[in-house]
Amino acid sequence: MPVRSLIISIFLLILLSSCSQKTKRSMYYWKTRFDFKKQDIEFLKSNSISTLYVRFFDLSVSQQGTAFPKAPLICDTLFPADIQLVPVVFIENESLINISPDSIISVAQNVILKIETLAKSELKVSDYSEIQLDCDWNKASKDLFFSLVSEIKKKSGKEISVTVRLHQLKHQTQTGIPPADRGVLMYYNMGQLKNPTEINSILNNTIGKKYLQNAPQYPYELSLALPVFSWSVLFRNNEFVGILNQINEKNIDSVKFLQKQKKNSYLVQSDTVFGSYLFRYGDILRLENITISELERSKTFCHKFTNHEIILFSYSPETNILHNENNFNRIYNIDY
Amino acid sequence: MKTISIAFITLIISSLLTFKPAIACWWGPMPEDLRVYLFNPNLAGHKDLSPFYFNTQQWNSYDIFDWNNIPEENIEEWTAYFGNSVSREAIKDLIYRSTTNEILKLKNGEKSKNALAQYLSNNKRSDIIEYLYFAKQIEDLFRPIDEWTPTTPERKTLEKFALIAEKEIGKAKDMMMKQRYAYQSVMLYRYANNYSKAIDLYNKTWEKIKLEDVSVMKYWALSHVAYSQADTDKKESQKNYLRTFANCHAKKFWASHELDKEYVKKLKEDLTDCDLEYANLYLAYNNPGKAIEELESLAESNFNSAQFKSLIVREINKIELWIKTPEYTGSNALLYWESNEEIAETNRKNDIAYAAKVAQLVEQIAHAEGNEDIGFYQLAAAHLYFTAGDANKAMSLLNTAEKNIKTDEQKIQLRYTRIVIRAISTPKLDADFENQIWADMKEIVKDTTGLKHNREFANLMLALHHAYHNKNMFDRAALFVSFDLNKGERWETRWWDYTSEFYYLDKYANRFQVENFTNTVVSDKKTDLEKFLLKKKNIDTFRYFDLMGTMELRKGNYEKAIEYYHKIPEKFWASDVYSYKTYLSENPFWNTNVHFRQESVSQDAHYFNKEVLVKKLLEHINKYENETAPAKKAELAFQIGNVYYNMSYFGTHWHTTSYGWSIYGTEIIYTSHNTEINENYKTCSLALKYYEEAVRLHPDKNRQAEFLFASAGIKYETDTYFERINYWDESKPRKPVPTNKFAIELRNNYPDDYKEFASECAYVKNFIE
């Protein structure tokens, strides 16, 4: 082959390989019971999902300042082999302010030990290299949260990631940057859930875009978390009543007492007891679901700020909107 | 070259471009915060049922279960067992709060201060002490080391203890101890996953025990049996959970978590007698909607039971939620969907019809033979008739109930119901009416310590407020808003931000009503009711003079306004009560939006409280009217226009025509109902009128252009601000901006000035295009 052609070929090869970004495919697992059956393992494998971020427990703090784990994971099955585990601790921001700064060290130690116990004794996983801390910190809790992150990082010897909400990305100078190794940009739930005029509180790219516009880069890598769940929101006389996970995109059209109105709203046609709820004639149910095209738009808006990992929230076959491999591929493949 | 301030343009632009609709905070209220009820749920008759009182949340949620109020059937049994010779507190202390070590010391003969411990020692009940020690050891097996370290006892340890307990069953002195050891054994076998043993032992033990000897331990054990059967025999498991649910208050919550409602509905077809009754009971408790069918089926044999009565109370509270909550809180006031009013009215009619139907059922039950609590049912029926709007029937039944009610709580409830019946049936809410309601209210409030967290009383105040409000008696209605209780902790109050009698009166009342209210506050001849309502209030009457003066100011009655302002001491304006004290040194004759030449007006430090403002305004108007020199007259007109601009919604100096300056969407929520708000506030009509005069009068064309430019900017601001779409909803089209005659005149008649303005700020073109 002539040298010139060879050089061109090599150049093209390098160009092409640098263009095709391989996405790291991850998911969150956010249930109290870890019950992973064969079909669940197969699902992960067939969709090349390599990492599962599993909520291990919530960290709550009593009024008296005692920190304790809430709703720890109950393990009915072991963790699947060949999948990377990242334990996640959700930290209740509103109770964090009750913690005394002097107790941060002991709380950190307890958190680390609890994670270890659950991972090793329950899930039989001994080789996890990362811990994620999920907290929507604010001005009042910032210092405490950052101290906790720092302490857990120091004592655990693991890589620490934190969740970063859109407002924390946008207003970094005010909200601060936790002393973690990396983060996850939570690109969902940015809408106004209890506002009856809201179209979709789970994923509202109009709002998301506004946050991202002129937002500064984060000082460390951010993965991208996107939603793949749907729910419905019940309003009575324009007052928010509640969120209904039982009625979602998968089953709403089969619920007989609902009549579709404009866009994504449904009118309750008669007083009906469904599950444990009383639906009254005139109630409005707003179905919030996610479309693949909206998710693709989200990726486009966020790509400037995030790396090649996409974490879908969350693994839940009952509400998961991604029914087939094609949808998964569309979401996970970064194609700019 | 005129100096046109970029600042003016920038201010306009920045206010338009960065505007975000100040949407009211959507974090609350939650349905439970709004819920109105006037029928005391405690009338159910057994405090153990309090975790199952009706509320808008699902009561089978771990988060809302009242952990401090778990039923104490076990303690009740022990108390009765000791012949009431030991206090319940002492029993609770020893059984629940003592440590294993303390019981061990007791076992070893050491003395204790606890009354039950002393009783057991004195009466040589070593068998009970042994049992307590055994039970504490079992507790220790399950006790977590700390919040972070749960304990999972080993299976063989559990089996070992289960066997010990099983052997003790046979040796037990009496049924009390027998059943307690049996419970421990069944429970331990269950946790050891020895399900068949747990089931067998249960059956073996309790099939021999007579009904009158059955302890609540039977149902504690039965819940473990039901768990043991869950995987292998769902039907039997569900039946056992139903039996537990129906017969044991302490396990109701846990049983309901395990019960499958849809399964139970189908299972009913196979059930008979007691089991069918239990199923109906469970389904009734779990029915958030109209449960009259379940109540009818349970009524025949259950009307003397506390559970059935609690279901009646739940039904009343539900109906109150549907009818009274929207009625009193206006939670259906926001009509976003076009058909909502019609729907709300349809629901209201249906609910009222339902209330009447339930009232009839309850009235029938009241007359049922063998009914041991006729008064309760008559009271309940009366309340239901009130909720259904039938005041005559309600009062008639209430009078009958008064002869039959027995308990103090029922007597208090009777008074509540009588007050609200009177509120809806009395044509004139006059002094006689108030004397009548006070006669009942004073009995209710005798024990004031309970009032602070008495949600029903807060609701009663709300109901009375509503009654007066409906008759446009806003000054009297305000007294009930004043009542301290309704501004207590967040969960007690109906109203959120900016709520007090002050804002209520600003929103609804006229000046005379505010005056009446203020006079009541200061009067030393208050009625007993007024004294009660105002006793904790520290009402600042100067705020009301400010309000009344401002009401007159809005109407243009400047002299009257001055009269009120004159009553206000100087220190009021500088106090924290007056929200706009930072503006006292601002000059309202100066328009900070306009940096034109402002003759005879400087931005030097001044002092303008409202009295000074109105006096100076009158002086200016007087001077303006008498001024003959065109230029001076024009400048005076401009300054007067500035004052009116500053008194508008847009003015940044003086909020003289509204309080609680906040908007919801594009509505000014606190004055939208007040017919006395003037046009100037929203549209700067007076400001523009005087600016137009300034244009007309001033001989200097450049100055005319400047005045026109100021007018154009204000017109644009007022035309677009309240018509602005939801900023976040790009799907809604923007409405076209109305013609801005000032901008058009400026462009057409002052082309050079217009070009100059436009060259310095392109946004000027938006005034027209």
Chai-1 contact restraints between the chains, C-beta under 6 A:
chainA,res_idxA,chainB,res_idxB,connection_type,confidence,min_distance_angstrom,max_distance_angstrom,comment,restraint_id
A,F68,B,E147,contact,1.0,0.0,6.0,A-B,restraint_1
A,N110,B,W148,contact,1.0,0.0,6.0,A-B,restraint_2
A,K114,B,W148,contact,1.0,0.0,6.0,A-B,restraint_3
A,Q192,B,W26,contact,1.0,0.0,6.0,A-B,restraint_4
A,K194,B,W26,contact,1.0,0.0,6.0,A-B,restraint_5
A,N195,B,W26,contact,1.0,0.0,6.0,A-B,restraint_6
A,P196,B,Y336,contact,1.0,0.0,6.0,A-B,restraint_7
A,N237,B,S331,contact,1.0,0.0,6.0,A-B,restraint_8
A,N237,B,N332,contact,1.0,0.0,6.0,A-B,restraint_9
A,N238,B,L334,contact,1.0,0.0,6.0,A-B,restraint_10
A,N238,B,Y336,contact,1.0,0.0,6.0,A-B,restraint_11
A,E239,B,S331,contact,1.0,0.0,6.0,A-B,restraint_12
A,V241,B,P31,contact,1.0,0.0,6.0,A-B,restraint_13
A,D271,B,G289,contact,1.0,0.0,6.0,A-B,restraint_14
A,V273,B,G289,contact,1.0,0.0,6.0,A-B,restraint_15
A,S276,B,Q58,contact,1.0,0.0,6.0,A-B,restraint_16
A,L278,B,P288,contact,1.0,0.0,6.0,A-B,restraint_17
A,L278,B,G289,contact,1.0,0.0,6.0,A-B,restraint_18
A,Y281,B,N347,contact,1.0,0.0,6.0,A-B,restraint_19
A,G282,B,I343,contact,1.0,0.0,6.0,A-B,restraint_20
A,G282,B,N347,contact,1.0,0.0,6.0,A-B,restraint_21
